[in-house]
């Protein structure tokens, strides 16, 4: 039995990069006795790096190792984190201290364990780093996981003849979501088998800020594959957390938030690479607004899938589970904007007419429970979606719609104003470059 309370320290033990195979092996350990190796494979990595590029990639791998390390550190949460062989600045230590602490808030809550005084990065000395200015190819990359949001981002670039490449991270590539004429970069991730063993032997387990890992992987990809811009598909809803019964605010999507995005941009610009852009092109929009945009992209309606359980089924078996917060919310968010028969053709089932789905939907509208720990829209967005459905004769009498109308909508004040606010973009908080911001405003007549 793994005794997590006996672990004294967690350490980063360096990495090995095989330039021929494109495999990077990141090494970690607890107390120099329990070891882990995580591997990333950068497929088709034929670009020969200059000395300057190799130096940038080396520093990026250092920071990527720390980002990946959160998966292993959380198994025991020791109070010492040793940064062996790394030259870190005070700024970098502060960045990762915040990432581990805030990024593990949900983990802390669900495991009922405090992170106070636990996350302590120990380095032999602080070394200020200076960023490089590489002449990277001016082209955008869109990380594509198969969800509706990345399709909307890709559609924005396609509609404006902006050259772009797709990037997939992971081992469950849904080939049906990738257009045959699209160029795609693939990065495979292999988590250490030892971690899986510990998870079934008494280790702490739970949610990690996965998008922070993807952020550093995309940074490494920019050097390896030669591109200067990463366009994420994170909406403004990712900025808002859930209020727990004890009053704590926990954001399941912290590493998708504008706060993390801004911290990451600053760290990269100050210490790694000046010629690099990382932003979410969908940041001004709510999830409901993005669903409205996606509803017009009919070619993608039978390609996309946003269910986390489906992503674990394998390429040829991906189906909506129809019983998780994401399935419920995606169904709800699209319902106001698609013809009913077309929506049912996608999902093969009417979730809004199933009595056993009521509690799940009441959670989405914040009725007597906090918003689920999932990548779903804000409570107000779900309320607005139900309000819009109540205006349609083909939806208003469905079991869930009628119940939510009775329990929630009838008691919601100023719902028309709320609807306007939810469906309107907010350009006050984003990192979108002017050329892309102009495209969005023109395309959506804003």
C-alpha positions as CSV (number, residue, x, y, z in Angstrom):
1,X,0.0,0.0,0.0
2,X,1.4,3.4,-1.0
3,X,1.7,5.6,2.1
4,X,1.5,9.1,0.6
5,X,2.0,10.7,4.1
6,X,5.5,9.3,4.4
7,X,6.8,11.0,1.2
8,X,9.3,13.8,2.0
9,X,10.0,15.3,-1.4
10,X,9.2,15.2,-5.1
11,X,11.9,15.9,-7.7
12,X,12.4,16.7,-11.3
13,X,15.2,14.4,-12.5
14,X,15.9,15.8,-15.9
15,X,14.8,14.6,-19.4
16,X,16.3,12.9,-22.5
17,X,15.5,14.1,-26.0
18,X,16.0,11.7,-28.9
19,X,16.2,14.0,-31.9
20,X,15.9,11.1,-34.3
21,X,12.7,9.6,-32.9
22,X,11.2,12.8,-31.6
23,X,10.7,11.2,-28.2
24,X,11.3,13.2,-25.0
25,X,11.4,11.3,-21.7
26,X,10.7,13.3,-18.6
27,X,11.9,11.8,-15.3
28,X,10.5,12.3,-11.8
29,X,10.7,10.7,-8.4
30,X,9.4,10.6,-4.9
31,X,12.3,10.4,-2.3
32,X,14.6,9.1,-5.0
33,X,12.9,5.7,-4.6
34,X,9.7,5.8,-6.6
35,X,10.4,6.8,-10.2
36,X,8.3,7.9,-13.1
37,X,9.0,8.5,-16.8
38,X,6.5,10.4,-19.0
39,X,7.1,10.4,-22.7
40,X,6.0,12.8,-25.4
41,X,6.5,11.9,-29.1
42,X,6.7,14.8,-31.6
43,X,5.8,13.0,-34.8
44,X,7.4,14.2,-38.1
45,X,9.9,16.4,-36.4
46,X,12.2,16.8,-39.4
47,X,13.2,20.5,-38.8
48,X,16.9,20.9,-38.1
49,X,17.3,23.3,-35.2
50,X,19.9,26.1,-35.0
51,X,21.9,26.4,-31.8
52,X,19.7,29.3,-30.8
53,X,16.6,27.3,-31.4
54,X,18.0,24.3,-29.5
55,X,18.6,26.6,-26.5
56,X,15.0,27.9,-26.6
57,X,13.7,24.3,-26.9
58,X,15.9,23.2,-24.0
59,X,14.5,25.9,-21.7
60,X,10.9,25.1,-22.9
61,X,11.4,21.4,-22.0
62,X,12.5,22.5,-18.5
63,X,9.3,24.4,-18.0
64,X,7.2,21.7,-19.8
65,X,8.7,19.1,-17.4
66,X,7.4,21.2,-14.4
67,X,4.0,21.6,-16.0
68,X,3.7,17.8,-16.7
69,X,5.0,17.1,-13.2
70,X,1.8,18.2,-11.5
71,X,0.3,14.8,-12.5
72,X,2.9,13.0,-10.4
73,X,3.3,15.5,-7.6
74,X,-0.4,15.3,-6.7
75,X,-0.1,11.6,-5.9
76,X,1.4,12.5,-2.5
77,X,1.6,16.3,-2.2
78,X,4.9,16.4,-0.3
79,X,6.0,19.8,1.0
80,X,9.3,19.9,-0.9
81,X,9.6,20.1,-4.7
82,X,13.2,19.9,-5.9
83,X,14.1,21.5,-9.3
84,X,17.3,19.6,-9.9
85,X,19.4,20.7,-12.8
86,X,17.2,23.6,-13.7
87,X,18.0,27.3,-13.7
88,X,14.8,29.0,-12.6
89,X,14.1,32.7,-12.1
90,X,12.0,34.0,-9.2
91,X,9.3,34.8,-11.8
92,X,9.2,31.2,-13.0
93,X,9.1,29.8,-9.5
94,X,6.2,32.2,-8.7
95,X,4.4,31.2,-11.9
96,X,4.6,27.5,-11.1
97,X,3.8,28.0,-7.5
98,X,0.5,29.6,-8.6
99,X,-0.1,27.0,-11.2
100,X,0.2,24.1,-8.8
101,X,-1.7,25.9,-6.0
102,X,-4.6,27.4,-8.0
103,X,-4.6,24.6,-10.6
104,X,-5.1,22.0,-7.9
105,X,-7.9,23.8,-6.1
106,X,-10.6,21.4,-7.4
107,X,-8.3,18.5,-6.6
108,X,-7.9,19.9,-3.1
109,X,-11.6,20.3,-2.6
110,X,-12.7,16.9,-3.9
111,X,-9.9,15.1,-1.9
112,X,-10.6,17.3,1.3
113,X,-6.9,18.1,1.6
114,X,-5.4,21.5,2.2
115,X,-2.6,22.8,-0.1
116,X,-1.6,25.4,2.5
117,X,2.2,25.3,3.0
118,X,2.5,22.3,0.7
119,X,3.6,23.6,-2.6
120,X,7.2,24.8,-2.2
121,X,9.6,24.9,-5.1
122,X,13.2,24.6,-3.9
123,X,16.0,25.7,-6.2
124,X,19.7,26.1,-5.5
125,X,19.7,29.7,-6.9
126,X,17.5,32.0,-8.9
127,X,18.7,32.8,-12.3
128,X,17.1,35.5,-14.4
129,X,16.4,34.3,-18.0
130,X,16.4,36.4,-21.1
131,X,14.1,35.6,-24.0
132,X,15.2,34.8,-27.6
133,X,13.8,36.3,-30.8
134,X,13.5,33.5,-33.3
135,X,12.4,34.1,-36.9
136,X,9.5,31.6,-36.8
137,X,7.2,31.0,-39.7
138,X,4.2,33.3,-39.6
139,X,1.4,30.8,-39.5
140,X,-1.2,29.9,-36.9
141,X,-1.8,26.6,-35.2
142,X,-5.2,25.5,-33.8
143,X,-5.1,22.7,-31.1
144,X,-8.0,20.4,-32.2
145,X,-9.6,18.1,-29.7
146,X,-12.7,17.4,-31.6
147,X,-15.0,19.7,-29.7
148,X,-17.3,22.3,-31.2
149,X,-15.2,25.3,-30.1
150,X,-12.1,24.3,-32.1
151,X,-14.3,23.9,-35.1
152,X,-15.5,27.4,-34.7
153,X,-12.0,28.7,-34.4
154,X,-11.0,26.9,-37.6
155,X,-14.0,28.2,-39.4
156,X,-13.1,31.8,-38.5
157,X,-9.7,31.3,-40.1
158,X,-11.0,29.4,-43.1
159,X,-13.6,32.1,-43.8
160,X,-10.9,34.8,-43.8
161,X,-8.3,32.8,-45.9
162,X,-5.9,32.7,-42.9
163,X,-3.4,29.8,-43.4
164,X,-3.3,27.5,-40.4
165,X,-2.3,24.1,-39.2
166,X,-4.1,21.8,-36.8
167,X,-2.5,20.3,-33.7
168,X,-3.7,17.2,-31.8
169,X,-2.2,16.2,-28.4
170,X,-3.0,12.7,-27.1
171,X,-3.4,9.1,-28.2
172,X,-7.1,9.0,-29.2
173,X,-7.2,10.9,-32.4
174,X,-10.7,11.0,-33.8
175,X,-9.8,10.9,-37.5
176,X,-13.3,11.7,-38.6
177,X,-13.0,15.2,-37.1
178,X,-10.0,16.2,-39.3
179,X,-10.6,17.4,-42.8
180,X,-8.7,15.4,-45.4
181,X,-7.1,18.6,-46.8
182,X,-5.9,19.9,-43.4
183,X,-2.3,19.7,-42.2
184,X,-2.0,18.3,-38.7
185,X,0.7,18.0,-36.2
186,X,0.5,15.1,-33.8
187,X,2.0,14.9,-30.3
188,X,1.5,11.6,-28.4
189,X,1.6,11.5,-24.7
190,X,2.4,8.4,-22.6
191,X,1.9,8.8,-18.9
192,X,4.1,6.7,-16.6
193,X,2.6,3.3,-15.8
194,X,3.9,3.7,-12.3
195,X,1.4,6.5,-11.7
196,X,-1.5,4.4,-12.7
197,X,-0.3,1.7,-10.2
198,X,-0.1,4.3,-7.4
199,X,-3.6,5.6,-8.3
200,X,-5.0,2.2,-7.5
201,X,-2.8,1.8,-4.4
202,X,-3.8,4.7,-2.1
203,X,-2.4,7.8,-3.9
204,X,-4.3,11.0,-4.2
205,X,-6.0,11.3,-7.5
206,X,-8.2,13.9,-9.2
207,X,-8.4,16.9,-11.6
208,X,-5.3,18.7,-12.9
209,X,-5.0,21.9,-15.0
210,X,-4.5,19.9,-18.2
211,X,-4.6,22.9,-20.5
212,X,-1.5,24.3,-18.8
213,X,0.3,21.2,-20.0
214,X,-1.0,21.7,-23.5
215,X,0.2,25.4,-23.4
216,X,3.8,24.3,-22.9
217,X,3.5,21.5,-25.4
218,X,2.4,24.0,-28.0
219,X,5.3,26.2,-27.1
220,X,7.7,23.3,-27.8
221,X,5.9,22.6,-31.0
222,X,6.4,26.2,-32.2
223,X,10.2,25.6,-32.2
224,X,10.1,22.1,-33.5
225,X,7.6,22.6,-36.3
226,X,8.4,26.3,-37.0
227,X,5.3,28.5,-36.3
228,X,4.7,31.7,-34.3
229,X,1.1,31.7,-33.4
230,X,-1.2,29.4,-31.3
231,X,-4.9,30.0,-31.4
232,X,-6.8,28.5,-28.5
233,X,-10.6,28.1,-28.4
234,X,-11.3,29.0,-24.8
235,X,-14.5,31.0,-24.2
236,X,-15.1,33.7,-21.6
237,X,-17.1,31.2,-19.5
238,X,-13.7,29.6,-18.6
239,X,-13.0,32.6,-16.4
240,X,-15.7,31.8,-14.0
241,X,-15.5,29.1,-11.3
242,X,-18.1,27.4,-9.1
243,X,-18.9,28.5,-5.6
244,X,-18.7,25.6,-3.1
245,X,-21.0,25.2,-0.1
246,X,-18.1,26.3,2.1
247,X,-17.9,29.6,0.1
248,X,-14.7,28.7,-1.8
249,X,-14.6,29.6,-5.5
250,X,-13.1,26.7,-7.5
251,X,-12.5,27.1,-11.3
252,X,-12.4,23.7,-13.0
253,X,-11.2,25.6,-16.1
254,X,-8.5,27.7,-14.5
255,X,-5.9,26.7,-17.1
256,X,-8.3,27.8,-19.8
257,X,-9.0,31.2,-18.2
258,X,-7.8,34.6,-19.2
259,X,-5.9,34.8,-16.0
260,X,-3.7,31.7,-16.8
261,X,-3.4,32.7,-20.4
262,X,-2.0,36.2,-19.4
263,X,0.4,34.7,-16.9
264,X,1.6,32.2,-19.5
265,X,2.1,34.9,-22.1
266,X,4.1,37.0,-19.7
267,X,6.4,34.2,-18.6
268,X,7.1,33.1,-22.2
269,X,7.7,36.7,-23.3
270,X,10.0,37.5,-20.4
271,X,12.0,34.3,-20.3
272,X,11.7,32.2,-23.4
273,X,10.5,33.6,-26.7
274,X,9.5,37.1,-27.8
275,X,8.3,36.1,-31.3
276,X,5.4,34.0,-30.1
277,X,1.7,34.6,-29.8
278,X,-0.7,32.6,-27.7
279,X,-4.3,33.6,-27.3
280,X,-7.9,32.4,-27.4
281,X,-9.8,33.8,-30.4
282,X,-13.1,32.9,-28.7
283,X,-12.4,34.7,-25.4
284,X,-15.1,37.5,-26.0
285,X,-17.9,35.0,-26.4
286,X,-20.0,32.9,-24.1
287,X,-20.5,29.1,-24.7
288,X,-24.0,29.8,-25.8
289,X,-22.8,32.3,-28.4
290,X,-20.2,29.8,-29.7
291,X,-22.9,27.1,-29.9
292,X,-24.9,29.5,-32.1
293,X,-21.9,30.0,-34.3
294,X,-21.3,26.3,-34.5
295,X,-24.9,25.6,-35.4
296,X,-24.2,27.2,-38.8
297,X,-21.3,24.9,-39.5
298,X,-23.4,22.0,-40.8
299,X,-20.3,20.1,-42.2
300,X,-19.1,19.6,-38.6
301,X,-22.3,18.5,-37.0
302,X,-21.5,14.8,-37.3
303,X,-17.8,15.2,-36.8
304,X,-17.5,16.9,-33.4
305,X,-17.7,15.3,-30.0
306,X,-17.3,17.0,-26.7
307,X,-17.8,14.1,-24.2
308,X,-14.8,13.2,-22.1
309,X,-15.9,9.6,-21.7
310,X,-16.1,9.3,-25.5
311,X,-12.5,10.4,-25.8
312,X,-11.4,7.3,-23.9
313,X,-13.3,4.9,-26.1
314,X,-10.8,4.9,-29.0
315,X,-10.9,6.3,-32.5
316,X,-13.6,4.0,-34.0
317,X,-15.9,3.8,-31.0
318,X,-16.4,7.5,-30.0
319,X,-20.0,8.1,-29.0
320,X,-21.8,10.6,-26.7
321,X,-22.3,8.9,-23.3
322,X,-25.5,11.0,-22.9
323,X,-25.2,11.0,-19.1
324,X,-22.5,13.5,-18.1
325,X,-22.5,17.3,-17.6
326,X,-20.8,18.0,-21.0
327,X,-23.3,15.9,-22.9
328,X,-26.2,17.7,-21.2
329,X,-24.7,21.2,-21.7
330,X,-23.7,20.7,-25.3
331,X,-27.2,19.4,-26.1
332,X,-28.8,22.3,-24.3
333,X,-26.6,24.9,-25.8
334,X,-27.3,23.8,-29.4
335,X,-31.0,23.2,-28.9
336,X,-32.1,26.9,-29.3
337,X,-30.2,27.2,-32.6
338,X,-30.9,24.0,-34.5
339,X,-34.0,22.4,-35.9
340,X,-35.1,19.8,-33.4
341,X,-34.9,16.9,-35.8
342,X,-31.4,17.8,-36.8
343,X,-30.2,18.0,-33.1
344,X,-31.8,14.6,-32.4
345,X,-30.1,13.2,-35.5
346,X,-26.8,14.1,-33.9
347,X,-27.4,12.8,-30.4
348,X,-29.9,10.0,-31.2
349,X,-31.7,10.8,-28.0
350,X,-33.7,13.7,-26.5
351,X,-32.0,14.5,-23.2
352,X,-34.6,17.3,-22.5
353,X,-37.4,14.8,-22.4
354,X,-35.8,12.2,-20.0
355,X,-36.9,12.4,-16.4
356,X,-33.7,10.9,-15.1
357,X,-31.8,13.9,-16.5
358,X,-33.6,16.5,-14.4
359,X,-31.1,16.6,-11.5
360,X,-28.2,17.0,-13.9
361,X,-29.9,19.9,-15.7
362,X,-30.9,21.5,-12.4
363,X,-27.2,21.5,-11.5
364,X,-26.4,23.3,-14.7
365,X,-28.7,26.1,-13.8
366,X,-27.4,26.2,-10.2
367,X,-30.6,25.0,-8.5
368,X,-29.7,24.0,-5.0
369,X,-26.2,22.9,-6.1
370,X,-23.0,24.4,-7.6
371,X,-22.2,24.2,-11.3
372,X,-20.5,20.8,-12.0
373,X,-16.8,20.5,-12.2
374,X,-16.7,20.3,-15.9
375,X,-16.1,22.4,-19.0
376,X,-19.6,23.8,-19.3
377,X,-21.0,27.3,-19.6
378,X,-21.9,29.5,-16.7
379,X,-25.2,29.0,-14.8
380,X,-26.6,32.1,-16.5
381,X,-25.9,30.7,-19.9
382,X,-27.9,27.5,-19.1
383,X,-30.7,29.6,-17.8
384,X,-30.8,31.7,-21.0
385,X,-30.7,28.5,-23.1
386,X,-33.8,27.2,-21.3
387,X,-35.5,30.6,-21.7
388,X,-34.9,30.5,-25.4
389,X,-36.3,27.0,-25.6
390,X,-39.5,28.1,-23.8
391,X,-40.1,30.4,-26.8
392,X,-40.3,27.4,-29.1
393,X,-43.5,25.3,-29.2
394,X,-41.5,22.1,-30.1
395,X,-39.4,22.4,-26.9
396,X,-41.4,24.1,-24.2
397,X,-43.4,21.1,-23.1
398,X,-40.5,18.7,-22.9
399,X,-40.1,17.3,-19.4
400,X,-36.8,19.0,-18.5
401,X,-37.7,22.4,-20.1
402,X,-41.0,22.5,-18.4
403,X,-39.5,21.6,-15.0
404,X,-36.7,24.2,-15.2
405,X,-39.2,26.8,-16.3
406,X,-41.3,26.1,-13.2
407,X,-38.5,25.8,-10.7
408,X,-36.0,28.4,-12.0
409,X,-37.1,30.6,-14.9
410,X,-40.3,31.8,-13.3
411,X,-38.2,33.1,-10.4
412,X,-35.5,34.7,-12.5
413,X,-35.6,38.5,-12.7
414,X,-34.7,40.6,-15.7
415,X,-34.3,37.5,-17.9
416,X,-34.5,39.4,-21.2
417,X,-31.6,41.6,-20.1
418,X,-29.7,38.5,-18.9
419,X,-30.3,36.9,-22.4
420,X,-28.9,40.0,-24.1
421,X,-25.8,40.0,-21.9
422,X,-25.1,36.3,-22.4
423,X,-25.4,36.5,-26.2
424,X,-23.4,39.7,-26.5
425,X,-19.6,39.6,-26.8
426,X,-17.3,41.2,-24.2
427,X,-14.1,42.6,-25.7
428,X,-12.9,44.1,-22.4
429,X,-10.7,41.1,-21.4
430,X,-8.7,39.3,-24.0
431,X,-5.2,38.9,-25.6
432,X,-6.3,38.8,-29.2
433,X,-4.0,40.6,-31.6
434,X,-5.6,43.5,-33.5
435,X,-5.6,41.7,-36.9
436,X,-7.7,38.8,-35.5
437,X,-9.9,41.0,-33.4
438,X,-10.9,42.9,-36.6
439,X,-11.7,39.7,-38.3
440,X,-14.1,38.6,-35.5
441,X,-15.9,41.9,-35.4
442,X,-16.4,42.0,-39.2
443,X,-17.4,38.4,-39.5
444,X,-20.0,38.6,-36.7
445,X,-21.1,42.2,-37.6
446,X,-20.1,43.6,-34.2
